[in-house]
Amino acid sequence: MSKFKKILALVLTLLAIFVTSVNSYCDLGDFNDYDSGGSDWGGSSSWGGSSWDSDSDYSSSGGGGGSLIIAIIIVVLVIIFSKRGGGGSGTNKTQVRQGADIHVPDNTEKIVSAITQYDKNFSNDKFLAWVKETFITLQTAWSERDFEKVRPFEKEELYQQHAKQIQKMKDAGRINVLDRINVNQSYLYKYVRDKEYEQLSVYILARMTDYYIDEKTKAVLQGNPNAEYHLKYIYTFMRKTGVLTDPAKSNNSTVSCPHCGAPTAITSAGKCEYCGFIVTTGEFDWVLSDIVGVKSGVNIGQGGVFDRSGEEAENTQQ
């Protein structure tokens, strides 16, 4: 093994040891493992079963000692790669494809057929356009550590989980930088209807840069600013059964009340300050209720249509 490879292996080993002692976030909801070997904070691939109510501390144990270690590692890496001509160009050098071996079935046709039996104004194109806007807005809000702007289209429990996670980031003085966010592909994957709620799951293939910096020094703590991550998600939206698409209001924007259409101004209780209605329950339109990161070890099934409302509909086997 060359001298460079030995040094790099030692540095990366030290970095891996340090990172495992720091609870790491990565992209919205902690689904990016960076290189498939990173930590998955909370140990859950789904927000429906996340452990954000725990008292885990994001900051590293050991205080200044941890900062010194990572500072030394960063300096060593900079020296090594500057001598070898690495870095400095600011262009993407690597592409990381997470969950590349996992296929998510496209069940759009049968799902649209099932929904429009009850809701003739439902538009798949308009809904997916809104989902893409929602996805990008969520990632941007996460990076800015300001989730108030996304409150109208997240279910209250999910919003509280994200808000708590962002507060931990602020307390730790860290920023998860997400940039150049693009949705490459999206389609309907699963639709579940019962007497109380409808749940509509959307597959999303996105790409972005994703790395962690120190709030004060701007030093990169995790991830690679020059890497482009290709990530797969399943976003599940819900609304109360019987709610119908309003062509004038539904899925129009991520910055307006789904009930009255006024500019977003949501109270801490999830109420619109203009009309007074709680807009985070799915009573007026779809709200995001769950996020799953599609990666190795995650069993997602075949999706399809599952109508449990007592009405006749085609069902697929999962």
C-alpha positions as CSV (number, residue, x, y, z in Angstrom):
1,M,0.0,0.0,0.0
2,S,1.4,3.4,-0.9
3,K,2.3,5.9,1.8
4,F,-0.6,8.2,0.7
5,K,-3.1,5.4,1.0
6,K,-1.8,4.5,4.4
7,I,-2.1,8.1,5.7
8,L,-5.5,8.5,4.1
9,A,-6.7,5.2,5.6
10,L,-5.5,6.4,9.1
11,V,-7.2,9.8,8.8
12,L,-10.5,8.3,7.6
13,T,-10.4,5.8,10.4
14,L,-9.9,8.5,13.0
15,L,-12.7,10.5,11.3
16,A,-15.1,7.5,11.4
17,I,-14.4,7.0,15.1
18,F,-15.0,10.7,15.8
19,V,-18.2,10.8,13.7
20,T,-19.7,7.8,15.5
21,S,-19.4,9.8,18.7
22,V,-21.4,12.7,17.2
23,N,-25.0,12.2,16.5
24,S,-25.2,13.3,12.8
25,Y,-27.9,14.7,10.8
26,C,-28.0,14.6,7.0
27,D,-30.6,16.0,4.7
28,L,-34.2,16.6,5.9
29,G,-35.0,13.7,8.3
30,D,-31.6,12.1,8.5
31,F,-31.8,9.8,5.5
32,N,-28.6,10.4,3.7
33,D,-25.8,8.1,4.9
34,Y,-23.3,10.1,2.8
35,D,-21.4,7.0,1.6
36,S,-23.7,4.2,2.7
37,G,-21.4,3.8,5.7
38,G,-22.5,6.8,7.7
39,S,-24.5,6.8,10.8
40,D,-28.3,6.9,10.8
41,W,-29.2,9.0,13.8
42,G,-32.2,7.6,15.7
43,G,-31.9,4.2,14.0
44,S,-35.1,4.6,12.0
45,S,-35.8,4.9,8.3
46,S,-39.3,6.3,8.8
47,W,-40.4,9.4,10.7
48,G,-43.5,7.4,11.8
49,G,-41.2,5.4,14.1
50,S,-38.4,7.9,14.8
51,S,-37.0,8.4,18.3
52,W,-36.8,12.2,18.4
53,D,-38.4,12.2,21.9
54,S,-35.2,10.9,23.3
55,D,-32.8,13.1,25.2
56,S,-29.8,12.4,23.0
57,D,-27.4,15.3,22.7
58,Y,-26.2,16.3,19.3
59,S,-23.0,17.9,20.5
60,S,-19.9,15.7,20.8
61,S,-18.8,14.4,24.2
62,G,-15.5,15.8,25.3
63,G,-16.2,19.4,24.2
64,G,-12.9,21.0,23.1
65,G,-11.2,17.7,22.7
66,G,-13.5,16.6,19.9
67,S,-13.1,20.0,18.1
68,L,-9.4,19.6,18.3
69,I,-9.5,16.1,16.8
70,I,-11.7,17.2,13.9
71,A,-9.6,20.3,13.3
72,I,-6.4,18.2,13.1
73,I,-8.1,15.7,10.7
74,I,-9.3,18.6,8.4
75,V,-5.8,20.1,8.3
76,V,-4.3,16.8,7.5
77,L,-6.8,16.1,4.7
78,V,-6.3,19.6,3.3
79,I,-2.5,19.1,3.2
80,I,-2.8,15.7,1.6
81,F,-5.2,16.7,-1.2
82,S,-3.5,20.1,-1.9
83,K,-0.3,18.2,-2.5
84,R,-2.0,15.8,-4.8
85,G,-3.9,18.6,-6.7
86,G,-7.3,17.7,-5.1
87,G,-10.0,20.3,-4.2
88,G,-10.1,23.9,-5.1
89,S,-12.1,23.6,-8.3
90,G,-15.5,23.9,-6.7
91,T,-17.0,21.4,-9.2
92,N,-18.7,18.1,-8.4
93,K,-16.1,15.3,-8.4
94,T,-18.2,12.4,-7.1
95,Q,-21.8,11.2,-7.4
96,V,-23.2,9.1,-4.5
97,R,-26.3,7.1,-5.4
98,Q,-28.1,5.8,-2.3
99,G,-30.6,3.0,-2.8
100,A,-29.5,2.5,-6.4
101,D,-30.4,-1.2,-6.2
102,I,-33.9,-0.7,-4.9
103,H,-36.8,-0.4,-7.4
104,V,-40.0,1.5,-6.3
105,P,-43.0,0.4,-8.5
106,D,-44.8,3.1,-10.4
107,N,-48.5,2.6,-9.6
108,T,-49.7,6.0,-10.9
109,E,-52.3,4.8,-13.4
110,K,-54.3,2.6,-11.0
111,I,-54.0,5.1,-8.1
112,V,-55.3,8.0,-10.2
113,S,-58.2,5.7,-11.3
114,A,-59.0,4.9,-7.7
115,I,-58.8,8.5,-6.4
116,T,-60.9,10.0,-9.2
117,Q,-63.7,7.5,-8.5
118,Y,-64.3,9.7,-5.4
119,D,-62.6,13.0,-6.4
120,K,-63.1,13.8,-10.1
121,N,-61.1,17.1,-9.8
122,F,-57.9,15.3,-8.6
123,S,-55.0,16.1,-11.0
124,N,-51.9,14.0,-10.8
125,D,-49.9,16.6,-12.7
126,K,-50.9,19.4,-10.4
127,F,-50.5,17.2,-7.2
128,L,-46.9,16.1,-8.2
129,A,-45.9,19.7,-9.1
130,W,-47.0,20.7,-5.6
131,V,-45.1,17.7,-4.1
132,K,-41.9,18.8,-5.8
133,E,-42.4,22.4,-4.6
134,T,-43.0,21.0,-1.1
135,F,-39.9,18.8,-1.2
136,I,-37.6,21.7,-2.2
137,T,-39.2,24.1,0.3
138,L,-38.7,21.6,3.1
139,Q,-35.1,21.0,2.2
140,T,-34.5,24.8,2.0
141,A,-36.2,25.4,5.4
142,W,-34.1,22.6,6.9
143,S,-30.9,24.2,5.7
144,E,-32.0,27.6,6.9
145,R,-33.1,26.0,10.2
146,D,-36.4,27.8,10.0
147,F,-39.4,25.5,9.8
148,E,-42.2,28.0,10.4
149,K,-42.6,28.5,6.6
150,V,-43.5,24.9,6.1
151,R,-46.0,24.5,9.0
152,P,-49.2,24.6,6.8
153,F,-48.4,21.4,4.9
154,E,-46.9,19.2,7.6
155,K,-49.0,17.1,10.0
156,E,-48.5,18.5,13.6
157,E,-46.6,15.5,14.9
158,L,-44.1,15.5,12.0
159,Y,-43.7,19.3,12.3
160,Q,-42.9,19.0,16.0
161,Q,-40.3,16.3,15.3
162,H,-38.6,18.4,12.7
163,A,-38.8,21.5,14.9
164,K,-37.1,19.7,17.7
165,Q,-34.4,18.4,15.4
166,I,-33.7,21.8,14.1
167,Q,-33.4,23.2,17.6
168,K,-30.8,20.6,18.4
169,M,-28.9,21.7,15.4
170,K,-29.0,25.3,16.6
171,D,-28.0,24.3,20.1
172,A,-25.0,22.5,18.6
173,G,-24.0,25.4,16.4
174,R,-24.2,23.3,13.2
175,I,-25.8,23.8,9.8
176,N,-26.7,21.1,7.3
177,V,-26.1,22.8,4.0
178,L,-28.4,21.5,1.2
179,D,-27.9,23.1,-2.2
180,R,-28.6,22.6,-5.9
181,I,-31.7,20.7,-5.0
182,N,-33.5,19.0,-7.9
183,V,-36.3,16.5,-8.1
184,N,-35.4,14.2,-11.0
185,Q,-38.4,11.9,-10.9
186,S,-41.6,11.5,-9.0
187,Y,-44.7,9.3,-9.3
188,L,-47.5,7.8,-7.2
189,Y,-46.5,4.6,-5.4
190,K,-49.3,3.7,-2.9
191,Y,-52.8,4.8,-2.0
192,V,-54.6,3.7,1.1
193,R,-58.2,4.7,1.9
194,D,-60.3,3.9,5.0
195,K,-63.3,5.5,6.6
196,E,-61.3,8.2,8.3
197,Y,-58.3,9.1,6.1
198,E,-56.7,8.8,2.7
199,Q,-53.0,8.3,2.5
200,L,-51.1,8.9,-0.8
201,S,-47.5,8.0,-1.0
202,V,-45.2,9.5,-3.6
203,Y,-41.8,8.2,-4.8
204,I,-39.2,11.0,-5.2
205,L,-35.8,10.7,-6.7
206,A,-33.8,13.8,-5.9
207,R,-30.2,15.1,-6.1
208,M,-28.4,17.7,-4.1
209,T,-25.2,18.7,-2.4
210,D,-25.4,17.8,1.3
211,Y,-22.8,18.6,3.9
212,Y,-22.4,19.8,7.5
213,I,-20.6,23.0,8.5
214,D,-19.8,24.7,11.8
215,E,-22.0,27.7,12.3
216,K,-19.1,30.0,13.4
217,T,-16.1,28.8,11.5
218,K,-17.9,27.5,8.4
219,A,-15.5,24.5,8.5
220,V,-17.0,21.4,6.8
221,L,-17.7,18.8,9.5
222,Q,-19.3,16.0,7.5
223,G,-20.1,15.3,3.9
224,N,-18.4,16.6,0.8
225,P,-19.4,20.0,-0.8
226,N,-18.1,18.7,-4.1
227,A,-20.2,15.5,-4.0
228,E,-23.7,15.2,-5.6
229,Y,-26.0,12.9,-3.7
230,H,-28.7,11.0,-5.5
231,L,-31.4,10.1,-2.9
232,K,-34.7,8.2,-3.0
233,Y,-37.6,9.0,-0.7
234,I,-41.2,8.0,-0.2
235,Y,-43.3,11.0,1.0
236,T,-46.7,10.1,2.4
237,F,-49.5,12.7,2.4
238,M,-52.9,12.4,4.1
239,R,-56.2,14.0,4.2
240,K,-59.6,13.2,5.8
241,T,-61.7,10.9,3.7
242,G,-64.4,12.8,1.9
243,V,-62.2,15.9,1.3
244,L,-62.4,16.9,-2.3
245,T,-59.9,18.7,-4.5
246,D,-60.8,22.4,-4.8
247,P,-59.4,23.6,-8.2
248,A,-59.1,27.1,-6.9
249,K,-57.2,26.3,-3.6
250,S,-55.9,22.7,-3.5
251,N,-52.2,22.1,-4.1
252,N,-51.8,25.7,-5.3
253,S,-48.9,26.8,-3.2
254,T,-46.7,26.0,-0.2
255,V,-47.1,29.6,1.1
256,S,-50.9,29.9,1.4
257,C,-53.6,28.6,3.7
258,P,-55.3,25.5,2.1
259,H,-58.7,26.6,3.5
260,C,-59.0,30.3,2.8
261,G,-56.0,30.8,0.4
262,A,-54.6,33.7,2.4
263,P,-50.8,34.1,2.7
264,T,-49.3,31.7,5.2
265,A,-49.6,33.0,8.8
266,I,-49.9,30.0,11.1
267,T,-50.1,30.1,14.9
268,S,-48.3,27.8,17.2
269,A,-51.5,25.7,17.4
270,G,-51.5,25.2,13.6
271,K,-54.3,27.7,13.0
272,C,-54.5,30.1,10.1
273,E,-54.5,33.7,11.6
274,Y,-56.8,34.8,8.8
275,C,-59.6,32.2,8.9
276,G,-59.0,30.6,12.3
277,F,-59.1,27.0,11.0
278,I,-56.5,24.4,11.9
279,V,-54.8,23.5,8.6
280,T,-52.4,20.8,9.7
281,T,-54.9,17.9,10.1
282,G,-55.7,17.1,6.5
283,E,-59.3,18.5,7.0
284,F,-58.9,20.8,4.0
285,D,-56.2,19.4,1.8
286,W,-53.3,17.0,1.7
287,V,-50.6,17.4,4.5
288,L,-47.3,15.6,4.8
289,S,-47.5,12.9,7.4
290,D,-44.5,10.6,7.0
291,I,-41.1,10.4,5.2
292,V,-39.1,7.2,4.4
293,G,-35.6,7.1,3.0
294,V,-35.3,4.4,0.4
295,K,-32.0,2.6,0.9
296,S,-30.5,-0.8,1.5
297,G,-32.3,-2.7,4.3
298,V,-35.6,-0.8,3.9
299,N,-38.5,-3.0,2.9
300,I,-41.0,-0.9,1.0
301,G,-43.2,-3.5,-0.7
302,Q,-45.0,-3.2,-4.0
303,G,-47.4,-0.4,-3.1
304,G,-50.6,-0.1,-5.1
305,V,-54.3,0.6,-4.1
306,F,-55.7,-0.4,-0.7
307,D,-59.4,0.6,-0.2
308,R,-60.6,-0.2,3.2
309,S,-63.5,2.2,3.3
310,G,-66.1,-0.5,2.6
311,E,-66.5,0.7,-1.1
312,E,-65.6,-1.5,-4.0
313,A,-62.1,-0.9,-5.5
314,E,-59.2,-2.8,-6.9
315,N,-56.6,-3.9,-4.4
316,T,-53.1,-5.0,-5.0
317,Q,-51.1,-7.4,-2.8
318,Q,-48.1,-5.9,-1.0
